[in-house]
Amino acid sequence: MEIEKHLQITGNSKTSWKDAIVKAVEEASKTIDYLSKVKILSQYAKINGDKIVDYYVDLDISFILDLDRKDEQ
């Protein structure tokens, strides 16, 4: 049996929404094992004058729980 857990995270980039997504997944993978899916919940940007200066994405990332993991004490 597989059990998935979901987390909501926000990523950002000065380049693009795609870059924000990629960076957020890369960072999440450093501390979360067994990432399996990502869903884009929303995209928004910060504007300064007539320019976009920051891109933001809210993501729902999923990972598979390791049911065989033994707690180390």
Biopython code that builds the backbone (N, CA, C, O; Angstrom):
import numpy as np
from Bio.PDB.StructureBuilder import StructureBuilder

atoms = [
    (1, "MET", "N", (0.849, -1.174, 0.000)),
    (1, "MET", "CA", (0.000, 0.000, 0.000)),
    (1, "MET", "C", (0.895, 1.238, 0.000)),
    (1, "MET", "O", (1.900, 1.286, 0.709)),
    (2, "GLU", "N", (0.524, 2.229, -0.794)),
    (2, "GLU", "CA", (1.242, 3.509, -0.839)),
    (2, "GLU", "C", (0.396, 4.604, -0.217)),
    (2, "GLU", "O", (-0.799, 4.715, -0.488)),
    (3, "ILE", "N", (1.026, 5.404, 0.613)),
    (3, "ILE", "CA", (0.340, 6.547, 1.209)),
    (3, "ILE", "C", (1.096, 7.797, 0.799)),
    (3, "ILE", "O", (2.311, 7.890, 0.968)),
    (4, "GLU", "N", (0.361, 8.755, 0.261)),
    (4, "GLU", "CA", (0.953, 10.031, -0.139)),
    (4, "GLU", "C", (0.629, 11.093, 0.887)),
    (4, "GLU", "O", (-0.465, 11.125, 1.451)),
    (5, "LYS", "N", (1.584, 11.951, 1.118)),
    (5, "LYS", "CA", (1.366, 13.110, 1.978)),
    (5, "LYS", "C", (1.539, 14.350, 1.105)),
    (5, "LYS", "O", (2.336, 14.344, 0.166)),
    (6, "HIS", "N", (0.796, 15.410, 1.413)),
    (6, "HIS", "CA", (0.847, 16.646, 0.642)),
    (6, "HIS", "C", (1.307, 17.804, 1.526)),
    (6, "HIS", "O", (0.927, 17.916, 2.691)),
    (7, "LEU", "N", (2.135, 18.656, 0.932)),
    (7, "LEU", "CA", (2.578, 19.880, 1.592)),
    (7, "LEU", "C", (2.363, 21.044, 0.641)),
    (7, "LEU", "O", (2.526, 20.902, -0.571)),
    (8, "GLN", "N", (2.004, 22.173, 1.180)),
    (8, "GLN", "CA", (1.923, 23.387, 0.367)),
    (8, "GLN", "C", (3.165, 24.231, 0.635)),
    (8, "GLN", "O", (3.515, 24.515, 1.780)),
    (9, "ILE", "N", (3.812, 24.618, -0.447)),
    (9, "ILE", "CA", (5.003, 25.459, -0.335)),
    (9, "ILE", "C", (4.890, 26.610, -1.328)),
    (9, "ILE", "O", (4.105, 26.548, -2.275)),
    (10, "THR", "N", (5.671, 27.650, -1.108)),
    (10, "THR", "CA", (5.735, 28.789, -2.020)),
    (10, "THR", "C", (7.170, 28.924, -2.501)),
    (10, "THR", "O", (8.112, 28.919, -1.709)),
    (11, "GLY", "N", (7.317, 29.044, -3.821)),
    (11, "GLY", "CA", (8.630, 29.267, -4.417)),
    (11, "GLY", "C", (8.668, 30.629, -5.076)),
    (11, "GLY", "O", (7.627, 31.193, -5.412)),
    (12, "ASN", "N", (9.872, 31.159, -5.261)),
    (12, "ASN", "CA", (9.975, 32.451, -5.942)),
    (12, "ASN", "C", (11.225, 32.514, -6.798)),
    (12, "ASN", "O", (12.176, 31.759, -6.594)),
    (13, "SER", "N", (11.209, 33.427, -7.760)),
    (13, "SER", "CA", (12.322, 33.614, -8.675)),
    (13, "SER", "C", (12.266, 35.032, -9.224)),
    (13, "SER", "O", (11.197, 35.638, -9.287)),
    (14, "LYS", "N", (13.395, 35.548, -9.611)),
    (14, "LYS", "CA", (13.446, 36.839, -10.284)),
    (14, "LYS", "C", (13.345, 36.661, -11.799)),
    (14, "LYS", "O", (13.247, 37.648, -12.528)),
    (15, "THR", "N", (13.367, 35.411, -12.284)),
    (15, "THR", "CA", (13.413, 35.112, -13.712)),
    (15, "THR", "C", (12.050, 34.772, -14.328)),
    (15, "THR", "O", (11.635, 35.387, -15.310)),
    (16, "SER", "N", (11.347, 33.765, -13.729)),
    (16, "SER", "CA", (10.095, 33.293, -14.323)),
    (16, "SER", "C", (9.335, 32.412, -13.338)),
    (16, "SER", "O", (9.868, 32.002, -12.307)),
    (17, "TRP", "N", (8.067, 32.127, -13.680)),
    (17, "TRP", "CA", (7.284, 31.205, -12.854)),
    (17, "TRP", "C", (7.860, 29.801, -12.971)),
    (17, "TRP", "O", (7.917, 29.070, -11.982)),
    (18, "LYS", "N", (8.286, 29.419, -14.173)),
    (18, "LYS", "CA", (8.877, 28.095, -14.348)),
    (18, "LYS", "C", (10.105, 27.944, -13.465)),
    (18, "LYS", "O", (10.271, 26.916, -12.808)),
    (19, "ASP", "N", (10.957, 28.943, -13.442)),
    (19, "ASP", "CA", (12.149, 28.902, -12.599)),
    (19, "ASP", "C", (11.777, 28.796, -11.122)),
    (19, "ASP", "O", (12.439, 28.088, -10.364)),
    (20, "ALA", "N", (10.734, 29.488, -10.717)),
    (20, "ALA", "CA", (10.272, 29.413, -9.322)),
    (20, "ALA", "C", (9.821, 27.994, -8.981)),
    (20, "ALA", "O", (10.094, 27.501, -7.887)),
    (21, "ILE", "N", (9.138, 27.341, -9.910)),
    (21, "ILE", "CA", (8.683, 25.963, -9.692)),
    (21, "ILE", "C", (9.876, 25.024, -9.571)),
    (21, "ILE", "O", (9.964, 24.230, -8.634)),
    (22, "VAL", "N", (10.791, 25.125, -10.527)),
    (22, "VAL", "CA", (11.964, 24.251, -10.538)),
    (22, "VAL", "C", (12.788, 24.423, -9.264)),
    (22, "VAL", "O", (13.198, 23.438, -8.651)),
    (23, "LYS", "N", (13.030, 25.664, -8.868)),
    (23, "LYS", "CA", (13.818, 25.919, -7.662)),
    (23, "LYS", "C", (13.124, 25.386, -6.406)),
    (23, "LYS", "O", (13.774, 24.816, -5.530)),
    (24, "ALA", "N", (11.818, 25.569, -6.321)),
    (24, "ALA", "CA", (11.077, 25.104, -5.148)),
    (24, "ALA", "C", (11.143, 23.586, -5.034)),
    (24, "ALA", "O", (11.344, 23.056, -3.942)),
    (25, "VAL", "N", (10.976, 22.885, -6.149)),
    (25, "VAL", "CA", (11.048, 21.423, -6.126)),
    (25, "VAL", "C", (12.467, 20.971, -5.774)),
    (25, "VAL", "O", (12.641, 20.043, -4.985)),
    (26, "GLU", "N", (13.479, 21.619, -6.352)),
    (26, "GLU", "CA", (14.862, 21.265, -6.029)),
    (26, "GLU", "C", (15.154, 21.443, -4.545)),
    (26, "GLU", "O", (15.779, 20.579, -3.929)),
    (27, "GLU", "N", (14.709, 22.552, -3.969)),
    (27, "GLU", "CA", (14.952, 22.803, -2.540)),
    (27, "GLU", "C", (14.190, 21.807, -1.668)),
    (27, "GLU", "O", (14.733, 21.294, -0.690)),
    (28, "ALA", "N", (12.933, 21.534, -2.021)),
    (28, "ALA", "CA", (12.138, 20.581, -1.239)),
    (28, "ALA", "C", (12.777, 19.191, -1.260)),
    (28, "ALA", "O", (12.757, 18.478, -0.256)),
    (29, "SER", "N", (13.343, 18.813, -2.405)),
    (29, "SER", "CA", (13.941, 17.479, -2.524)),
    (29, "SER", "C", (15.179, 17.313, -1.652)),
    (29, "SER", "O", (15.611, 16.185, -1.410)),
    (30, "LYS", "N", (15.755, 18.407, -1.176)),
    (30, "LYS", "CA", (16.926, 18.320, -0.299)),
    (30, "LYS", "C", (16.567, 17.812, 1.097)),
    (30, "LYS", "O", (17.410, 17.243, 1.789)),
    (31, "THR", "N", (15.316, 18.019, 1.507)),
    (31, "THR", "CA", (14.916, 17.615, 2.861)),
    (31, "THR", "C", (13.739, 16.649, 2.891)),
    (31, "THR", "O", (13.399, 16.127, 3.952)),
    (32, "ILE", "N", (13.118, 16.406, 1.751)),
    (32, "ILE", "CA", (11.970, 15.497, 1.698)),
    (32, "ILE", "C", (12.288, 14.373, 0.718)),
    (32, "ILE", "O", (12.589, 14.622, -0.450)),
    (33, "ASP", "N", (12.220, 13.143, 1.200)),
    (33, "ASP", "CA", (12.456, 11.980, 0.340)),
    (33, "ASP", "C", (11.180, 11.574, -0.386)),
    (33, "ASP", "O", (10.072, 11.877, 0.055)),
    (34, "TYR", "N", (11.356, 10.889, -1.495)),
    (34, "TYR", "CA", (10.271, 10.252, -2.254)),
    (34, "TYR", "C", (9.248, 11.241, -2.823)),
    (34, "TYR", "O", (8.053, 10.946, -2.854)),
    (35, "LEU", "N", (9.711, 12.413, -3.273)),
    (35, "LEU", "CA", (8.787, 13.338, -3.940)),
    (35, "LEU", "C", (8.171, 12.632, -5.143)),
    (35, "LEU", "O", (8.854, 11.909, -5.868)),
    (36, "SER", "N", (6.878, 12.846, -5.345)),
    (36, "SER", "CA", (6.205, 12.128, -6.434)),
    (36, "SER", "C", (5.433, 13.034, -7.387)),
    (36, "SER", "O", (5.347, 12.726, -8.576)),
    (37, "LYS", "N", (4.873, 14.130, -6.910)),
    (37, "LYS", "CA", (4.047, 14.989, -7.767)),
    (37, "LYS", "C", (4.142, 16.437, -7.313)),
    (37, "LYS", "O", (4.483, 16.733, -6.168)),
    (38, "VAL", "N", (3.830, 17.324, -8.242)),
    (38, "VAL", "CA", (3.701, 18.740, -7.907)),
    (38, "VAL", "C", (2.474, 19.275, -8.647)),
    (38, "VAL", "O", (2.251, 18.967, -9.818)),
    (39, "LYS", "N", (1.696, 20.073, -7.942)),
    (39, "LYS", "CA", (0.519, 20.710, -8.532)),
    (39, "LYS", "C", (0.655, 22.211, -8.312)),
    (39, "LYS", "O", (0.908, 22.663, -7.195)),
    (40, "ILE", "N", (0.489, 22.971, -9.369)),
    (40, "ILE", "CA", (0.569, 24.427, -9.269)),
    (40, "ILE", "C", (-0.789, 24.935, -8.800)),
    (40, "ILE", "O", (-1.798, 24.765, -9.485)),
    (41, "LEU", "N", (-0.803, 25.559, -7.628)),
    (41, "LEU", "CA", (-2.052, 26.070, -7.068)),
    (41, "LEU", "C", (-2.328, 27.504, -7.527)),
    (41, "LEU", "O", (-3.465, 27.856, -7.839)),
    (42, "SER", "N", (-1.275, 28.327, -7.564)),
    (42, "SER", "CA", (-1.450, 29.702, -8.032)),
    (42, "SER", "C", (-0.100, 30.284, -8.434)),
    (42, "SER", "O", (0.955, 29.825, -7.997)),
    (43, "GLN", "N", (-0.167, 31.298, -9.272)),
    (43, "GLN", "CA", (1.007, 32.028, -9.715)),
    (43, "GLN", "C", (0.694, 33.513, -9.558)),
    (43, "GLN", "O", (-0.408, 33.961, -9.875)),
    (44, "TYR", "N", (1.667, 34.266, -9.069)),
    (44, "TYR", "CA", (1.484, 35.704, -8.934)),
    (44, "TYR", "C", (2.842, 36.373, -8.993)),
    (44, "TYR", "O", (3.872, 35.701, -8.932)),
    (45, "ALA", "N", (2.851, 37.673, -9.109)),
    (45, "ALA", "CA", (4.118, 38.387, -9.274)),
    (45, "ALA", "C", (4.086, 39.715, -8.535)),
    (45, "ALA", "O", (3.026, 40.296, -8.301)),
    (46, "LYS", "N", (5.273, 40.176, -8.174)),
    (46, "LYS", "CA", (5.446, 41.499, -7.589)),
    (46, "LYS", "C", (5.882, 42.424, -8.720)),
    (46, "LYS", "O", (6.754, 42.080, -9.518)),
    (47, "ILE", "N", (5.269, 43.590, -8.776)),
    (47, "ILE", "CA", (5.550, 44.553, -9.842)),
    (47, "ILE", "C", (6.169, 45.803, -9.240)),
    (47, "ILE", "O", (5.756, 46.267, -8.177)),
    (48, "ASN", "N", (7.158, 46.338, -9.928)),
    (48, "ASN", "CA", (7.764, 47.611, -9.563)),
    (48, "ASN", "C", (7.685, 48.494, -10.808)),
    (48, "ASN", "O", (8.395, 48.263, -11.787)),
    (49, "GLY", "N", (6.822, 49.499, -10.762)),
    (49, "GLY", "CA", (6.605, 50.337, -11.943)),
    (49, "GLY", "C", (5.912, 49.536, -13.020)),
    (49, "GLY", "O", (4.788, 49.072, -12.825)),
    (50, "ASP", "N", (6.572, 49.366, -14.160)),
    (50, "ASP", "CA", (5.978, 48.592, -15.244)),
    (50, "ASP", "C", (6.690, 47.254, -15.463)),
    (50, "ASP", "O", (6.534, 46.632, -16.514)),
    (51, "LYS", "N", (7.468, 46.814, -14.475)),
    (51, "LYS", "CA", (8.256, 45.584, -14.599)),
    (51, "LYS", "C", (7.897, 44.575, -13.518)),
    (51, "LYS", "O", (7.642, 44.943, -12.371)),
    (52, "ILE", "N", (7.879, 43.305, -13.891)),
    (52, "ILE", "CA", (7.766, 42.232, -12.904)),
    (52, "ILE", "C", (9.140, 42.044, -12.286)),
    (52, "ILE", "O", (10.127, 41.845, -12.995)),
    (53, "VAL", "N", (9.202, 42.108, -10.970)),
    (53, "VAL", "CA", (10.491, 41.978, -10.287)),
    (53, "VAL", "C", (10.640, 40.660, -9.527)),
    (53, "VAL", "O", (11.763, 40.242, -9.246)),
    (54, "ASP", "N", (9.545, 40.005, -9.191)),
    (54, "ASP", "CA", (9.579, 38.704, -8.524)),
    (54, "ASP", "C", (8.388, 37.872, -8.983)),
    (54, "ASP", "O", (7.266, 38.369, -9.083)),
    (55, "TYR", "N", (8.648, 36.606, -9.259)),
    (55, "TYR", "CA", (7.609, 35.643, -9.632)),
    (55, "TYR", "C", (7.408, 34.685, -8.461)),
    (55, "TYR", "O", (8.379, 34.227, -7.860)),
    (56, "TYR", "N", (6.157, 34.383, -8.137)),
    (56, "TYR", "CA", (5.830, 33.496, -7.023)),
    (56, "TYR", "C", (4.908, 32.384, -7.494)),
    (56, "TYR", "O", (4.070, 32.594, -8.371)),
    (57, "VAL", "N", (5.063, 31.198, -6.908)),
    (57, "VAL", "CA", (4.173, 30.075, -7.162)),
    (57, "VAL", "C", (3.821, 29.407, -5.841)),
    (57, "VAL", "O", (4.690, 29.180, -5.000)),
    (58, "ASP", "N", (2.567, 29.099, -5.668)),
    (58, "ASP", "CA", (2.120, 28.266, -4.553)),
    (58, "ASP", "C", (1.958, 26.863, -5.112)),
    (58, "ASP", "O", (1.255, 26.653, -6.101)),
    (59, "LEU", "N", (2.615, 25.906, -4.468)),
    (59, "LEU", "CA", (2.628, 24.534, -4.956)),
    (59, "LEU", "C", (2.103, 23.566, -3.917)),
    (59, "LEU", "O", (2.264, 23.777, -2.716)),
    (60, "ASP", "N", (1.479, 22.511, -4.386)),
    (60, "ASP", "CA", (1.122, 21.364, -3.557)),
    (60, "ASP", "C", (2.080, 20.266, -4.001)),
    (60, "ASP", "O", (1.970, 19.757, -5.116)),
    (61, "ILE", "N", (3.016, 19.900, -3.137)),
    (61, "ILE", "CA", (3.928, 18.819, -3.484)),
    (61, "ILE", "C", (3.516, 17.568, -2.712)),
    (61, "ILE", "O", (3.068, 17.643, -1.568)),
    (62, "SER", "N", (3.677, 16.425, -3.363)),
    (62, "SER", "CA", (3.314, 15.143, -2.765)),
    (62, "SER", "C", (4.561, 14.294, -2.606)),
    (62, "SER", "O", (5.492, 14.368, -3.407)),
    (63, "PHE", "N", (4.559, 13.499, -1.569)),
    (63, "PHE", "CA", (5.621, 12.516, -1.407)),
    (63, "PHE", "C", (5.037, 11.248, -0.809)),
    (63, "PHE", "O", (4.010, 11.265, -0.130)),
    (64, "ILE", "N", (5.728, 10.143, -1.087)),
    (64, "ILE", "CA", (5.279, 8.837, -0.630)),
    (64, "ILE", "C", (5.882, 8.571, 0.752)),
    (64, "ILE", "O", (7.084, 8.743, 0.956)),
    (65, "LEU", "N", (5.047, 8.155, 1.686)),
    (65, "LEU", "CA", (5.539, 7.817, 3.020)),
    (65, "LEU", "C", (6.290, 6.487, 2.977)),
    (65, "LEU", "O", (5.853, 5.543, 2.318)),
    (66, "ASP", "N", (7.400, 6.418, 3.667)),
    (66, "ASP", "CA", (8.180, 5.195, 3.766)),
    (66, "ASP", "C", (7.637, 4.395, 4.945)),
    (66, "ASP", "O", (8.002, 4.639, 6.095)),
    (67, "LEU", "N", (6.770, 3.446, 4.651)),
    (67, "LEU", "CA", (6.113, 2.676, 5.700)),
    (67, "LEU", "C", (7.057, 1.664, 6.361)),
    (67, "LEU", "O", (6.758, 1.155, 7.441)),
    (68, "ASP", "N", (8.191, 1.372, 5.719)),
    (68, "ASP", "CA", (9.146, 0.416, 6.268)),
    (68, "ASP", "C", (10.242, 1.076, 7.096)),
    (68, "ASP", "O", (11.111, 0.392, 7.637)),
    (69, "ARG", "N", (10.202, 2.391, 7.195)),
    (69, "ARG", "CA", (11.237, 3.133, 7.906)),
    (69, "ARG", "C", (11.202, 2.828, 9.402)),
    (69, "ARG", "O", (10.141, 2.782, 10.025)),
    (70, "LYS", "N", (12.369, 2.625, 9.943)),
    (70, "LYS", "CA", (12.492, 2.361, 11.377)),
    (70, "LYS", "C", (12.962, 3.647, 12.053)),
    (70, "LYS", "O", (13.886, 4.303, 11.573)),
    (71, "ASP", "N", (12.331, 4.002, 13.155)),
    (71, "ASP", "CA", (12.760, 5.182, 13.905)),
    (71, "ASP", "C", (14.096, 4.900, 14.574)),
    (71, "ASP", "O", (14.298, 3.840, 15.166)),
    (72, "GLU", "N", (15.009, 5.866, 14.471)),
    (72, "GLU", "CA", (16.295, 5.750, 15.144)),
    (72, "GLU", "C", (16.209, 6.478, 16.476)),
    (72, "GLU", "O", (15.844, 7.652, 16.532)),
    (73, "GLN", "N", (16.548, 5.773, 17.545)),
    (73, "GLN", "CA", (16.478, 6.375, 18.875)),
    (73, "GLN", "C", (17.759, 6.246, 19.603)),
    (73, "GLN", "O", (17.871, 6.702, 20.741)),
]
sb = StructureBuilder()
sb.init_structure("model")
sb.init_model(0)
sb.init_chain("A")
sb.init_seg("    ")
for serial, (resi, resn, name, xyz) in enumerate(atoms, 1):
    if name == "N":
        sb.init_residue(resn, " ", resi, " ")
    sb.init_atom(name, np.array(xyz, "f"), 0.0, 1.0, " ", f" {name:<3s}", serial, name[0])
structure = sb.get_structure()
